[in-house]
Each structure stands twice: as structure tokens, then as C-alpha cells.
Amino acid sequence: MSALDLLKINVNDHTEKKNGLTYLSWAWAWQEAIKADPAATWEVKMFGPNFDRPYVDIGETKMVFVEVTMFGKTLTCPLPVLDHRNKAIPNPCAFAVNTAIVRGLTKCVGMHGLGLYIYAGEDLPEGDTHDVTPIIKALEESKDVATLQTNWKTAYQALQSLPDALKLANQAKDKRKLELAA
């Protein structure tokens, strides 16, 4: 299995919605990560004078950093310690720091491909997000090159203002094009 294979996994049955955002279960994400790469590892980066703190101070708030190594590649995900409204918490408690760590783990696994599509457009203003799942599915299920071209034109028009989502769609198009050529 590879990161490209992880991109194809539908994670929707393992997510929940909170305040308009989609969260993937960290336990399920890690389970899928080690199925895909049994050698996968993750680590919380430690800071402080004795490397005894799992966060960096930014004013009164904290930022955690999680590393995930899969398929021989290490990616690092920074994540602020947030409350239920996704606002940085001044002087967070241990539970909030732990929550940020497992959110960071999940997001970092996503950076390797699993459930990446749920993060597409997360930096856009509220109300400007776009569910790319049906678009990706249409590209993946294109029956022939002509249908793929039509589906790609539709995808491009819908996603041209969403660079992360457009990248996912382009990857799905290129993969399907190779499959159809074989």
C-alpha cells in the first residue's frame, strides 16, 4: 500500500461533525495507518529546557508538534491547543494538550493521505468549504477517457479556487488515466 492508496479510502463512516467541522477518529486513523504500513511510527516532539514539555509556548497559548513516519517519509504537523470553537486556549489543561496531540496525530496521518480530503478547504472562510468526495469518486469511476475528460472539466470548474481540493482531484484524474491506458 502507498500514500496514493490511502487517498482512495473513504473515511466518512469514521468521522463526526462538531461545529461545522469534520473530525476523524484518531484511533481508527492510526489503525488504518499501521495496516497500510506496519512500520509506521508517531512521536510527540518535546520542548523545554529538559525536553519535558509536549508543547511550545506562544504567549499564553500552546502549540504541539506531532511527527508520523509512514512509507519511509516523516511528516510533522503543528497544531495549536484549541477549545471546542477552534480558538486557542490560554493556559490549557493537560486534557486539552492531549486532545491537541491526538488531533495532530490524525491530521499528520491525513498528510500521508488517509482522509486528506476532509481537510481540503479547511483554511477557507466559513461557508466556502466544498465536499470533494463526489467529484473524486466521479473521476475514479470514469469508464473511459472521454468520460474522464468530461469529469475532469467539471472538477476543474468546481475546484479551481480550492487548490488543495484541486490537487486531490488532479491526482485522482492522473491515476485513473493511467489505469485506463493499461
TISE-457535 format. One record per residue (C-alpha): residue number from 1; z, y, x. Coordinates in steps of 0.001 Angstrom, whole numbers, always signed. Layout:
BEGIN
{atom NUM, {Z, Y, X}};
...
//
This chain:
BEGIN
{atom 1, {+0, +0, +0}};
{atom 2, {-611, +3582, +1120}};
{atom 3, {+150, +7140, +42}};
{atom 4, {-3148, +7099, -1875}};
{atom 5, {-1893, +4092, -3836}};
{atom 6, {+1362, +5917, -4593}};
{atom 7, {-638, +8816, -6039}};
{atom 8, {-2012, +6456, -8719}};
{atom 9, {+1372, +5263, -10004}};
{atom 10, {+2248, +6659, -13416}};
{atom 11, {+5906, +7691, -13234}};
{atom 12, {+6140, +9164, -16735}};
{atom 13, {+8325, +6341, -18100}};
{atom 14, {+10916, +7104, -15406}};
{atom 15, {+11234, +10848, -15928}};
{atom 16, {+13283, +13069, -18142}};
{atom 17, {+12814, +16659, -19212}};
{atom 18, {+15506, +19284, -18678}};
{atom 19, {+14985, +22977, -19379}};
{atom 20, {+11202, +22596, -19359}};
{atom 21, {+11084, +20777, -16006}};
{atom 22, {+10363, +17114, -15354}};
{atom 23, {+12768, +15089, -13211}};
{atom 24, {+12006, +11684, -11769}};
{atom 25, {+14891, +9218, -11398}};
{atom 26, {+15853, +9213, -7713}};
{atom 27, {+16900, +5550, -7826}};
{atom 28, {+13576, +4480, -9328}};
{atom 29, {+11631, +6661, -6871}};
{atom 30, {+13418, +5128, -3895}};
{atom 31, {+12935, +1623, -5313}};
{atom 32, {+9185, +2246, -5512}};
{atom 33, {+9190, +3768, -2024}};
{atom 34, {+10680, +659, -440}};
{atom 35, {+8363, -1584, -2455}};
{atom 36, {+5423, +381, -1063}};
{atom 37, {+6803, +479, +2487}};
{atom 38, {+9729, -1859, +3216}};
{atom 39, {+10274, +27, +6491}};
{atom 40, {+10790, +3333, +4622}};
{atom 41, {+13901, +5320, +5563}};
{atom 42, {+15538, +8522, +4429}};
{atom 43, {+18051, +10801, +6030}};
{atom 44, {+20003, +13919, +5189}};
{atom 45, {+19747, +16439, +8010}};
{atom 46, {+23174, +17554, +9214}};
{atom 47, {+24159, +21047, +10388}};
{atom 48, {+27188, +22991, +11584}};
{atom 49, {+28911, +23180, +14940}};
{atom 50, {+29707, +19451, +14852}};
{atom 51, {+26708, +18418, +12747}};
{atom 52, {+29189, +17632, +9995}};
{atom 53, {+27614, +19515, +7054}};
{atom 54, {+24649, +18325, +4966}};
{atom 55, {+23525, +21897, +4257}};
{atom 56, {+22625, +25251, +5758}};
{atom 57, {+24417, +28374, +4554}};
{atom 58, {+22154, +31066, +3155}};
{atom 59, {+24525, +33813, +2150}};
{atom 60, {+26891, +32225, -359}};
{atom 61, {+24322, +29589, -1295}};
{atom 62, {+23346, +26336, +429}};
{atom 63, {+20103, +24578, +1330}};
{atom 64, {+19837, +20832, +2003}};
{atom 65, {+17105, +19109, +4005}};
{atom 66, {+16070, +15504, +3401}};
{atom 67, {+13663, +13507, +5558}};
{atom 68, {+11723, +10500, +4315}};
{atom 69, {+9691, +8301, +6628}};
{atom 70, {+7009, +6175, +4978}};
{atom 71, {+3863, +4627, +6377}};
{atom 72, {+4938, +5839, +9832}};
{atom 73, {+4977, +9501, +8761}};
{atom 74, {+8120, +11631, +8428}};
{atom 75, {+8184, +14490, +5936}};
{atom 76, {+11047, +16933, +5413}};
{atom 77, {+11898, +18514, +2075}};
{atom 78, {+14172, +21558, +1876}};
{atom 79, {+15930, +22143, -1425}};
{atom 80, {+18460, +24775, -2474}};
{atom 81, {+21618, +23649, -4247}};
{atom 82, {+20811, +24596, -7840}};
{atom 83, {+22535, +24688, -11200}};
{atom 84, {+21122, +23342, -14480}};
{atom 85, {+18999, +26508, -14853}};
{atom 86, {+17486, +26048, -11364}};
{atom 87, {+19398, +29013, -9962}};
{atom 88, {+21058, +28827, -6539}};
{atom 89, {+24799, +28179, -6848}};
{atom 90, {+27165, +30408, -4866}};
{atom 91, {+29734, +28237, -3042}};
{atom 92, {+28629, +24935, -4649}};
{atom 93, {+30942, +21957, -5065}};
{atom 94, {+30332, +18560, -3430}};
{atom 95, {+28767, +17170, -6618}};
{atom 96, {+26158, +19958, -6687}};
{atom 97, {+25362, +19354, -2997}};
{atom 98, {+24974, +15617, -3683}};
{atom 99, {+22691, +16344, -6642}};
{atom 100, {+20520, +18558, -4427}};
{atom 101, {+20343, +15784, -1823}};
{atom 102, {+19058, +13164, -4286}};
{atom 103, {+16662, +15706, -5831}};
{atom 104, {+15438, +16395, -2298}};
{atom 105, {+15034, +12661, -1686}};
{atom 106, {+12942, +12317, -4838}};
{atom 107, {+10827, +15343, -4029}};
{atom 108, {+10259, +14099, -482}};
{atom 109, {+9154, +10682, -1792}};
{atom 110, {+6827, +12689, -4054}};
{atom 111, {+5416, +14443, -998}};
{atom 112, {+4425, +10965, +195}};
{atom 113, {+2524, +10503, -3092}};
{atom 114, {+4822, +8959, -5704}};
{atom 115, {+4892, +11197, -8774}};
{atom 116, {+3378, +14101, -6849}};
{atom 117, {+1504, +15159, -9960}};
{atom 118, {+4742, +16110, -11726}};
{atom 119, {+5264, +18796, -9097}};
{atom 120, {+1768, +20244, -9441}};
{atom 121, {+2097, +23822, -10551}};
{atom 122, {+5868, +23990, -10247}};
{atom 123, {+5615, +27329, -8456}};
{atom 124, {+3623, +28854, -11292}};
{atom 125, {+5242, +31206, -13792}};
{atom 126, {+6866, +29520, -16774}};
{atom 127, {+4270, +28655, -19394}};
{atom 128, {+1484, +28421, -16813}};
{atom 129, {+2008, +24771, -15955}};
{atom 130, {-645, +22163, -16664}};
{atom 131, {-302, +18420, -17234}};
{atom 132, {-2919, +16927, -14898}};
{atom 133, {-2316, +13299, -15876}};
{atom 134, {-5160, +13039, -18443}};
{atom 135, {-7567, +14788, -16066}};
{atom 136, {-6714, +12455, -13171}};
{atom 137, {-6976, +9446, -15485}};
{atom 138, {-10450, +10514, -16672}};
{atom 139, {-11619, +10784, -13057}};
{atom 140, {-10092, +7423, -12105}};
{atom 141, {-11684, +5688, -15116}};
{atom 142, {-15174, +7194, -14793}};
{atom 143, {-17633, +4342, -15495}};
{atom 144, {-20477, +5656, -13327}};
{atom 145, {-21418, +8522, -11005}};
{atom 146, {-22886, +10670, -13808}};
{atom 147, {-19661, +10391, -15826}};
{atom 148, {-17633, +11124, -12700}};
{atom 149, {-19690, +14293, -12095}};
{atom 150, {-19121, +15448, -15675}};
{atom 151, {-15395, +14688, -15491}};
{atom 152, {-15167, +16497, -12143}};
{atom 153, {-16789, +19651, -13592}};
{atom 154, {-14254, +19593, -16432}};
{atom 155, {-11377, +19015, -14000}};
{atom 156, {-12507, +21792, -11681}};
{atom 157, {-12792, +24311, -14522}};
{atom 158, {-9344, +23386, -15845}};
{atom 159, {-7572, +23311, -12477}};
{atom 160, {-9301, +25887, -10279}};
{atom 161, {-6296, +28230, -10499}};
{atom 162, {-3853, +25389, -9664}};
{atom 163, {-4509, +24472, -6010}};
{atom 164, {-2063, +21540, -5834}};
{atom 165, {-3360, +20009, -9059}};
{atom 166, {-6962, +20602, -7980}};
{atom 167, {-6240, +18812, -4707}};
{atom 168, {-4925, +15767, -6613}};
{atom 169, {-7981, +15771, -8857}};
{atom 170, {-10282, +16058, -5846}};
{atom 171, {-8555, +13093, -4211}};
{atom 172, {-8951, +11042, -7400}};
{atom 173, {-12647, +12042, -7603}};
{atom 174, {-13328, +11123, -3975}};
{atom 175, {-11565, +7779, -4322}};
{atom 176, {-13489, +6904, -7490}};
{atom 177, {-16756, +7982, -5868}};
{atom 178, {-16128, +5537, -3025}};
{atom 179, {-15262, +2771, -5493}};
{atom 180, {-18454, +3376, -7472}};
{atom 181, {-20551, +3365, -4295}};
{atom 182, {-19164, -22, -3239}};
//
